[in-house]
Amino acid sequence: MRNITLDELEGFREALLDLCIHIDLNQFDAIDLCGTGGDGKDTFNISTLASFVTAGAGVNVAKHGNYGVSSGCGSSNVLEHLGIKFTNNENKLQESIDKSGICFLHAPLFHPAMKNVAPVRKELGLKTFFNILGPLVNPSNPNKQIVGVFNLELARTYNYFFQKTKKKYSIIYSLDGYDEISLTGETKIYNNQKEFILKPELLGLLPINANDIIGGNDVDSSAKIFMNILNNNATEQQKDVVCSNAAIAISTSKGISLTDAFNLARESIDSKNALQSFETLKKINQ
């Protein structure tokens, strides 16, 4: 599939936002962490876990997500399996973010115009324009965003797009093809101020093996990995990858160094604050 142009990106985004159900979360100054998917790497739910770690570190999150299309287990699959019920009720979403630091915006509930497209996307199981648009059509339209993308040309296109907005943002592309910080090599990052290469060593970490971040083969095993990380029972490599991605969100939101943000992310897991954010969200949305 060819890459989307900037004009197409802006046009499709505007059309989908015009048709979506909007949610007002402005008072919470939240950030969204969302990837395009489509990298074919079959990792566990890194950005979703990073969202709870970010919330546990005191940064409000309005997480936009969906069922897996080009992957076997998207954020909605694993959260639904773990007992979270989805809603587009504004009061309930505001209560969620107020009490747990995070709310989950299940895309199909906010984009009714997409319901006829969803079965076709699932049948194709391929990268589509809708993968690319997903991170840009959060119905709360947050002022802060972390976006992971599956190739470098798309990262540049996103950067051009965000430069024309007033959002605080970071765009992530691992140079070996992941749409998130994988720690398997170097990561290209674009933000409001600059573009740079992030090496694991800059966070005091060693590069890891791709097998260290493979996800579960099904939703049951994905959910097990998910809860092991929140309960601080996972491998160091799994926790480091999640904390690295959360660090980008914390740094972007708070304006602090990546090293300090990474330490806050680790503290979020070690203190069980990330787990508490998850359990509170689940209690509100059962």
C-alpha positions as CSV (number, residue, x, y, z in Angstrom):
1,M,0.0,0.0,0.0
2,R,1.3,3.5,-0.9
3,N,1.8,6.0,1.9
4,I,-1.0,8.5,2.6
5,T,-0.2,12.2,1.6
6,L,-0.4,15.0,4.1
7,D,-3.5,16.5,2.2
8,E,-5.2,13.1,2.3
9,L,-4.4,12.7,6.0
10,E,-5.9,16.1,6.9
11,G,-8.9,15.6,4.7
12,F,-9.8,12.1,6.0
13,R,-9.2,13.1,9.6
14,E,-11.5,16.2,9.3
15,A,-14.2,14.1,7.7
16,L,-14.1,11.4,10.4
17,L,-14.0,13.9,13.3
18,D,-17.0,15.7,11.8
19,L,-19.0,12.5,11.9
20,C,-17.8,11.2,15.3
21,I,-19.4,11.4,18.7
22,H,-17.3,14.1,20.5
23,I,-16.3,13.8,24.2
24,D,-15.3,16.8,26.3
25,L,-12.2,15.9,28.5
26,N,-10.5,19.2,28.2
27,Q,-10.4,19.8,32.0
28,F,-8.2,16.8,32.4
29,D,-5.4,17.9,30.0
30,A,-5.0,14.3,29.0
31,I,-2.6,12.6,26.6
32,D,-3.2,9.7,24.2
33,L,-0.8,6.9,23.4
34,C,-1.8,5.2,20.2
35,G,0.0,3.3,17.5
36,T,-1.0,2.7,13.9
37,G,-0.4,-1.0,14.3
38,G,0.4,-2.8,11.0
39,D,4.1,-3.4,11.9
40,G,3.6,-7.2,11.8
41,K,5.8,-7.7,14.9
42,D,3.2,-9.4,17.1
43,T,4.3,-7.7,20.3
44,F,2.2,-7.7,23.5
45,N,0.0,-4.6,24.2
46,I,2.8,-2.2,24.8
47,S,1.1,1.1,24.3
48,T,-1.9,0.1,26.3
49,L,0.2,-1.0,29.2
50,A,2.3,2.2,28.8
51,S,-1.0,4.2,29.1
52,F,-1.7,2.7,32.6
53,V,1.9,3.2,33.7
54,T,1.6,6.8,32.5
55,A,-1.6,7.3,34.5
56,G,0.0,5.7,37.5
57,A,2.8,8.3,37.2
58,G,0.2,11.1,37.6
59,V,-0.4,12.0,33.9
60,N,-4.0,11.8,32.8
61,V,-4.6,9.5,29.7
62,A,-7.5,9.4,27.2
63,K,-6.6,6.2,25.5
64,H,-8.1,5.6,22.1
65,G,-8.2,2.0,20.9
66,N,-9.9,-0.7,19.0
67,Y,-10.0,-4.5,18.3
68,G,-7.0,-5.9,16.6
69,V,-7.2,-5.8,12.8
70,S,-3.6,-6.3,11.5
71,S,-2.7,-7.8,14.9
72,G,-4.3,-10.7,16.8
73,C,-5.1,-8.8,20.0
74,G,-5.7,-5.1,20.0
75,S,-6.2,-2.9,23.1
76,S,-9.9,-3.4,23.1
77,N,-9.5,-7.2,22.9
78,V,-7.4,-7.5,26.0
79,L,-9.2,-4.9,28.1
80,E,-12.6,-6.5,27.3
81,H,-11.2,-9.9,28.2
82,L,-10.0,-8.5,31.5
83,G,-13.5,-7.3,32.3
84,I,-13.7,-3.7,31.3
85,K,-16.9,-2.6,29.6
86,F,-16.8,0.1,27.0
87,T,-18.9,3.2,27.0
88,N,-19.3,6.5,25.2
89,N,-21.2,8.1,28.1
90,E,-19.4,11.3,28.8
91,N,-20.1,11.4,32.5
92,K,-18.8,7.9,32.9
93,L,-15.6,8.7,31.0
94,Q,-15.0,11.8,33.0
95,E,-15.5,9.8,36.2
96,S,-13.0,7.2,35.0
97,I,-10.3,9.7,34.2
98,D,-11.0,11.7,37.4
99,K,-10.7,8.7,39.7
100,S,-8.2,6.4,37.9
101,G,-6.2,8.9,35.8
102,I,-7.3,7.1,32.6
103,C,-10.3,6.5,30.4
104,F,-10.7,4.1,27.4
105,L,-12.3,5.3,24.2
106,H,-13.3,2.2,22.2
107,A,-13.3,3.5,18.7
108,P,-16.4,1.8,17.3
109,L,-18.6,3.5,19.9
110,F,-17.5,7.0,18.7
111,H,-17.2,6.4,15.0
112,P,-20.6,5.0,13.9
113,A,-19.8,5.9,10.3
114,M,-17.1,3.2,10.4
115,K,-19.3,0.3,11.4
116,N,-19.7,-0.9,7.8
117,V,-16.0,-0.7,7.1
118,A,-14.9,-2.7,10.2
119,P,-15.8,-6.2,8.8
120,V,-13.9,-5.4,5.6
121,R,-10.9,-4.2,7.5
122,K,-10.9,-7.4,9.6
123,E,-11.3,-9.6,6.5
124,L,-8.4,-7.8,4.7
125,G,-6.2,-8.0,7.8
126,L,-3.9,-5.5,6.2
127,K,-2.6,-2.0,6.8
128,T,-5.2,0.5,5.5
129,F,-5.8,4.2,5.6
130,F,-7.8,3.5,8.7
131,N,-4.8,2.2,10.6
132,I,-3.0,5.4,9.7
133,L,-6.0,7.6,10.7
134,G,-6.8,5.9,14.0
135,P,-4.4,7.8,16.2
136,L,-5.6,11.1,14.8
137,V,-9.3,10.7,15.4
138,N,-9.5,10.4,19.2
139,P,-13.0,11.7,19.9
140,S,-11.7,13.9,22.8
141,N,-9.2,15.5,20.5
142,P,-6.5,15.7,23.2
143,N,-3.9,18.4,23.1
144,K,-1.1,15.9,23.8
145,Q,-0.4,12.8,21.8
146,I,2.1,10.0,21.4
147,V,1.9,8.2,18.1
148,G,3.8,5.1,17.0
149,V,4.0,4.5,13.2
150,F,5.2,1.6,11.1
151,N,7.5,3.3,8.6
152,L,9.8,6.3,8.5
153,E,8.0,8.1,5.6
154,L,4.8,8.0,7.6
155,A,6.6,9.3,10.7
156,R,7.7,12.4,8.6
157,T,4.1,12.9,7.3
158,Y,2.8,12.8,10.9
159,N,5.4,15.2,11.9
160,Y,4.4,17.7,9.2
161,F,0.8,17.3,10.3
162,F,1.5,17.9,14.0
163,Q,3.7,20.9,13.2
164,K,0.6,22.6,11.9
165,T,-1.3,22.1,15.2
166,K,-0.9,23.4,18.7
167,K,-0.5,19.9,20.2
168,K,2.4,18.7,22.3
169,Y,3.4,15.5,20.5
170,S,6.0,12.8,20.0
171,I,6.1,10.4,17.0
172,I,7.9,7.1,17.4
173,Y,9.3,4.8,14.8
174,S,11.8,2.0,15.7
175,L,14.3,1.8,12.9
176,D,13.8,-2.0,12.7
177,G,10.1,-1.6,12.0
178,Y,8.2,-1.4,15.3
179,D,5.5,1.2,15.8
180,E,6.8,1.8,19.3
181,I,10.0,1.9,21.3
182,S,11.1,-1.8,21.1
183,L,14.6,-1.5,22.7
184,T,15.7,-4.0,20.0
185,G,17.7,-1.2,18.4
186,E,17.5,2.6,17.7
187,T,14.3,4.6,17.6
188,K,13.6,7.7,15.6
189,I,11.6,10.3,17.5
190,Y,10.1,13.5,16.4
191,N,8.6,16.1,18.8
192,N,7.7,19.8,19.0
193,Q,11.3,20.8,19.4
194,K,13.5,18.4,17.5
195,E,14.0,15.0,16.0
196,F,16.5,12.6,17.5
197,I,17.7,9.0,17.7
198,L,16.9,7.2,21.0
199,K,19.3,4.4,21.9
200,P,18.5,2.0,24.8
201,E,21.8,3.1,26.4
202,L,20.5,6.6,26.8
203,L,18.0,5.2,29.3
204,G,20.6,3.1,31.0
205,L,19.4,-0.1,29.2
206,L,20.9,-2.7,27.0
207,P,19.3,-3.7,23.7
208,I,17.0,-6.6,23.9
209,N,16.0,-9.5,21.7
210,A,12.8,-9.4,19.6
211,N,11.7,-12.6,21.3
212,D,11.6,-10.7,24.6
213,I,8.6,-8.7,23.5
214,I,6.6,-11.2,21.5
215,G,2.9,-11.1,22.6
216,G,0.6,-13.9,23.4
217,N,-0.8,-16.2,20.7
218,D,-4.3,-15.4,21.8
219,V,-6.2,-13.0,24.0
220,D,-5.8,-15.3,27.1
221,S,-2.0,-15.3,26.9
222,S,-2.0,-11.6,26.0
223,A,-4.0,-10.8,29.1
224,K,-1.7,-12.9,31.3
225,I,1.3,-10.9,30.1
226,F,-0.7,-7.7,30.6
227,M,-1.5,-8.5,34.2
228,N,2.0,-9.9,35.0
229,I,3.5,-6.5,34.0
230,L,1.0,-4.5,36.1
231,N,1.6,-6.8,39.0
232,N,5.4,-6.4,38.6
233,N,5.8,-10.1,37.9
234,A,7.1,-9.8,34.3
235,T,10.6,-10.0,32.9
236,E,12.8,-6.9,33.2
237,Q,12.8,-6.6,29.4
238,Q,9.0,-6.5,29.2
239,K,8.9,-3.9,32.0
240,D,11.7,-1.8,30.4
241,V,9.9,-1.7,27.1
242,V,6.7,-0.6,28.6
243,C,8.4,2.0,30.8
244,S,10.4,3.4,27.8
245,N,7.2,4.1,25.9
246,A,5.5,5.5,29.0
247,A,8.6,7.7,29.5
248,I,7.9,9.4,26.2
249,A,4.4,10.2,27.3
250,I,5.4,11.4,30.7
251,S,8.3,13.5,29.3
252,T,6.1,15.0,26.6
253,S,3.3,15.9,29.1
254,K,5.5,17.1,32.0
255,G,8.3,18.7,30.0
256,I,11.0,16.7,31.9
257,S,13.9,14.6,30.8
258,L,13.4,11.1,29.4
259,T,15.6,9.7,32.2
260,D,13.5,11.3,34.9
261,A,10.3,10.2,33.1
262,F,11.6,6.7,32.8
263,N,12.3,6.6,36.6
264,L,8.7,7.8,37.2
265,A,7.4,5.0,34.9
266,R,9.4,2.4,36.8
267,E,8.1,3.8,40.1
268,S,4.5,3.6,38.7
269,I,5.0,-0.2,38.3
270,D,7.0,-0.8,41.4
271,S,4.6,1.1,43.6
272,K,1.6,-0.7,42.0
273,N,0.1,2.7,41.1
274,A,-0.3,1.5,37.5
275,L,-2.1,-1.5,38.7
276,Q,-4.3,0.7,40.9
277,S,-5.2,2.8,37.9
278,F,-6.3,-0.3,36.0
279,E,-8.3,-1.7,38.9
280,T,-10.1,1.6,39.5
281,L,-10.9,1.9,35.8
282,K,-12.3,-1.7,35.9
283,K,-14.4,-1.0,39.0
284,I,-16.0,2.0,37.4
285,N,-16.6,0.2,34.1
286,Q,-18.0,-3.2,35.0
